[in-house]
Amino acid sequence: LKTIEGYTYSGVVHLISGWDHLLFVFGLFVLLYQQRKKMLLAITAFTVGHSTSLIFIGLNLAPALGVWIEILIALSITCLALEILNTKANTNAITNTKNFVFSVKNYPFRLTAFFGFIHGCGFALVLKEMLSNTSDKLLPLVSFNVGIELGQCIMLLLFMSVSVLLSKLGRLSPYQVLYKRSVQGVTPILGYSLGIMSMYWVLFRSVDIF
């Protein structure tokens, strides 16, 4: 029981305190918050992807790629940031966002599962260190993965709650104009912020290669 509790708690903490993983989930929310079915599909795909790689690497059935995975994790956030900005730029344009190469909106399962697989490799690096002196790996691995899912659900509920609260405030007459202007301006700000942060991680982590 202590093993389950300990590794589940570690999984929750790792997701919530892991800014790169957290920003990816936040980017998915920003991109798909108006398309709840696609968001559910994308989150499910992300879960399937990172659970798969976590199991394989955690059980030593596949190699861990170290710093290369950390770079790819950062690049996955860059892809989300680009799509957020692309979607916003084409809102009132003739060009359709389907032309975007890395379109999570068009491929919510396949593409997000691939990104999830990459993030799962990052989770596995942490878990392998935790399991270095442990012979029984299956129970801690499953518990850690459950913790990651719980952390993911907690953050999504938080994002959703804040979004609903702001939406309800925006319906009040004193805030309607301010809310509409804020919604129009906040999406590109979030897109650029995610892009800048992810590219900083790409450059910072690339230093370790050399």
ZAMAR-689819 format. One line per 4 residues: number of its first residue (from 0); their letters; for each residue x, y, z of C-alpha. Coordinates in pm, 1 decimal. Example, Ala and Ser with C-alpha at 12.3 -4.5 7.8 and 13.67 -1.06 7.14 Angstrom:
BEGIN
0> as> 1230.0/-450.0/780.0 | 1367.0/-106.0/714.0
! end
This chain:
BEGIN
0> lkti> 0.0/0.0/0.0 | 281.9/239.6/83.3 | 439.5/164.6/-254.1 | 116.7/248.4/-436.9
4> egyt> 62.2/568.6/-238.2 | 423.6/680.4/-268.8 | 458.4/629.9/-643.8 | 110.0/765.0/-716.7
8> ysgv> 193.7/1079.2/-521.9 | 525.7/1106.2/-706.4 | 341.7/1082.8/-1038.6 | 102.2/1362.4/-942.8
12> vhli> 386.9/1584.5/-823.9 | 595.9/1516.8/-1133.1 | 313.4/1618.7/-1367.7 | 218.0/1931.2/-1174.3
16> sgwd> 577.0/2044.1/-1115.1 | 703.0/1943.2/-1461.6 | 656.9/2268.6/-1650.1 | 718.8/2121.2/-1993.5
20> hllf> 454.4/1849.7/-1950.2 | 216.8/2094.3/-1782.7 | 252.5/2351.0/-2061.7 | 179.7/2085.3/-2322.6
24> vfgl> -147.6/1995.9/-2147.7 | -224.4/2368.4/-2114.8 | -150.8/2418.3/-2485.6 | -395.7/2140.5/-2573.0
28> fvll> -657.2/2311.1/-2358.4 | -601.4/2651.4/-2522.1 | -617.6/2498.6/-2869.1 | -923.5/2278.5/-2814.6
32> yqqr> -1124.5/2433.2/-2531.0 | -1407.1/2520.0/-2772.8 | -1411.0/2165.8/-2914.5 | -1464.1/1947.4/-2610.2
36> kkml> -1493.4/1617.0/-2800.1 | -1163.1/1674.0/-2975.9 | -1006.3/1777.7/-2644.9 | -1123.5/1454.8/-2480.9
40> lait> -989.9/1256.6/-2777.9 | -654.9/1439.5/-2766.3 | -613.2/1391.8/-2391.3 | -701.5/1022.3/-2426.0
44> aftv> -443.8/988.9/-2703.7 | -183.6/1169.0/-2492.8 | -253.0/925.0/-2210.4 | -226.1/619.3/-2437.1
48> ghst> 96.8/750.2/-2588.0 | 282.5/829.8/-2268.0 | 155.3/517.4/-2090.6 | 294.2/301.8/-2372.4
52> slif> 644.5/450.0/-2371.5 | 653.1/466.0/-1991.4 | 576.7/93.7/-1965.3 | 825.2/-13.9/-2231.5
56> igln> 1113.8/196.5/-2101.7 | 1025.7/143.6/-1736.1 | 1041.9/-233.9/-1784.2 | 1366.5/-205.0/-1984.6
60> lapa> 1197.6/-324.2/-2302.9 | 1314.3/-13.8/-2491.2 | 1611.6/223.2/-2450.7 | 1588.3/569.5/-2296.2
64> lgvw> 1715.6/849.0/-2520.1 | 1809.6/1101.6/-2251.9 | 1865.0/1459.9/-2365.0 | 1722.1/1397.3/-2712.5
68> ieil> 1384.8/1319.3/-2558.6 | 1395.5/1638.4/-2352.1 | 1453.6/1837.2/-2671.4 | 1167.1/1660.9/-2850.0
72> ials> 937.0/1732.1/-2555.1 | 1014.5/2102.7/-2588.8 | 958.2/2086.7/-2965.8 | 615.7/1927.3/-2910.4
76> itcl> 515.1/2242.8/-2720.3 | 654.0/2454.9/-3006.2 | 426.2/2267.9/-3247.6 | 124.9/2343.1/-3027.7
80> alei> 223.5/2709.3/-3000.5 | 252.5/2738.2/-3379.5 | -89.4/2582.9/-3429.4 | -246.9/2812.7/-3170.1
84> lntk> -102.6/3115.4/-3352.5 | -195.6/2971.5/-3692.7 | -553.5/2909.4/-3584.3 | -586.4/3262.5/-3448.6
88> antn> -432.2/3419.1/-3759.1 | -673.1/3232.8/-3988.0 | -989.7/3297.5/-3787.1 | -1108.7/3560.5/-4031.2
92> aitn> -891.5/3459.0/-4325.7 | -963.3/3260.1/-4640.0 | -679.9/3016.7/-4567.4 | -797.1/2711.5/-4378.7
96> tknf> -603.0/2585.9/-4076.7 | -612.0/2234.0/-4225.3 | -307.3/2339.0/-4424.4 | -102.5/2346.4/-4105.6
100> vfsv> 145.8/2060.2/-4106.6 | 129.8/1966.4/-3735.5 | -245.0/1999.5/-3690.9 | -365.6/1853.2/-3362.6
104> knyp> -714.5/1977.8/-3452.8 | -717.8/1763.5/-3766.3 | -539.9/1463.6/-3613.9 | -632.0/1482.4/-3243.1
108> frlt> -560.7/1115.0/-3179.3 | -266.4/1021.3/-3401.9 | -57.3/1332.6/-3353.5 | -127.0/1373.6/-2982.5
112> affg> -56.9/1004.0/-2922.3 | 281.5/1056.6/-3088.3 | 352.8/1357.5/-2866.4 | 232.4/1158.2/-2567.0
116> fihg> 476.7/880.3/-2654.9 | 759.2/1137.2/-2647.9 | 649.1/1280.4/-2312.9 | 619.5/928.3/-2172.5
120> cgfa> 987.8/874.9/-2252.4 | 1057.3/1176.8/-2034.2 | 843.1/1035.4/-1752.9 | 1033.0/708.0/-1785.1
124> lvlk> 1369.5/879.3/-1731.1 | 1249.4/999.5/-1391.0 | 1091.0/666.5/-1303.4 | 1403.4/466.1/-1395.6
128> emls> 1604.2/669.4/-1143.0 | 1341.6/601.1/-877.7 | 1343.6/227.0/-958.6 | 1720.7/189.0/-982.5
132> ntsd> 1737.5/-3.8/-652.0 | 1402.4/-181.2/-683.7 | 1355.8/-534.9/-817.0 | 975.0/-524.6/-844.0
136> kllp> 908.1/-260.4/-1110.3 | 554.2/-329.7/-1230.7 | 354.2/-203.9/-930.4 | 556.5/119.6/-889.5
140> lvsf> 533.9/178.2/-1266.7 | 154.6/141.2/-1272.7 | 117.0/357.4/-960.0 | 341.3/629.3/-1104.3
144> nvgi> 140.9/629.0/-1427.4 | -187.3/655.5/-1235.3 | -40.3/951.1/-1047.3 | 45.2/1123.4/-1374.9
148> elgq> -313.3/1074.8/-1494.0 | -448.4/1217.1/-1168.1 | -219.0/1517.9/-1195.5 | -329.8/1568.6/-1554.0
152> ciml> -697.9/1553.3/-1454.7 | -643.8/1796.1/-1167.5 | -481.8/2054.8/-1394.6 | -745.1/2015.1/-1667.0
156> llfm> -1021.3/2064.4/-1410.4 | -839.1/2374.8/-1286.6 | -805.1/2514.1/-1640.1 | -1170.9/2436.3/-1708.9
160> svsv> -1290.3/2594.2/-1384.0 | -1100.3/2916.7/-1449.9 | -1234.0/2925.3/-1806.5 | -1595.3/2876.2/-1693.7
164> llsk> -1558.2/3138.1/-1419.3 | -1417.0/3397.0/-1659.4 | -1689.0/3315.3/-1912.3 | -1962.4/3372.8/-1653.4
168> lgrl> -1804.0/3699.5/-1543.0 | -1786.4/3802.7/-1907.4 | -2165.5/3772.6/-1935.5 | -2214.4/4038.7/-1668.8
172> spyq> -2286.5/4375.2/-1830.9 | -1997.2/4570.3/-1670.0 | -1741.1/4321.6/-1802.8 | -1880.5/4220.7/-2145.6
176> vlyk> -1671.3/4459.5/-2356.6 | -1356.4/4394.0/-2151.4 | -1409.6/4018.4/-2174.1 | -1450.6/4018.5/-2552.5
180> rsvq> -1137.4/4227.7/-2600.2 | -941.9/4009.2/-2357.8 | -1045.0/3687.0/-2533.7 | -937.5/3828.2/-2869.2
184> gvtp> -598.4/3934.7/-2737.3 | -509.8/3656.2/-2494.5 | -485.6/3367.5/-2744.8 | -190.7/3506.8/-2944.7
188> ilgy> -20.7/3610.3/-2620.0 | -49.6/3253.9/-2491.3 | 71.9/3116.5/-2824.9 | 379.5/3338.3/-2830.9
192> slgi> 450.5/3267.5/-2462.8 | 438.8/2891.0/-2518.0 | 656.2/2924.4/-2827.5 | 920.7/3140.2/-2660.0
196> msmy> 937.6/2916.3/-2352.7 | 961.5/2597.1/-2557.3 | 1234.6/2735.2/-2785.4 | 1430.1/2845.4/-2479.6
200> wvlf> 1413.5/2485.4/-2354.4 | 1522.3/2354.0/-2695.0 | 1831.0/2577.1/-2696.2 | 1911.0/2521.4/-2327.7
204> rsvd> 1879.6/2142.5/-2354.4 | 2072.4/2128.1/-2682.5 | 2379.6/2257.3/-2496.7 | 2401.9/1922.5/-2316.2
208> if> 2459.6/1744.3/-2649.3 | 2783.6/1933.2/-2699.2
! end
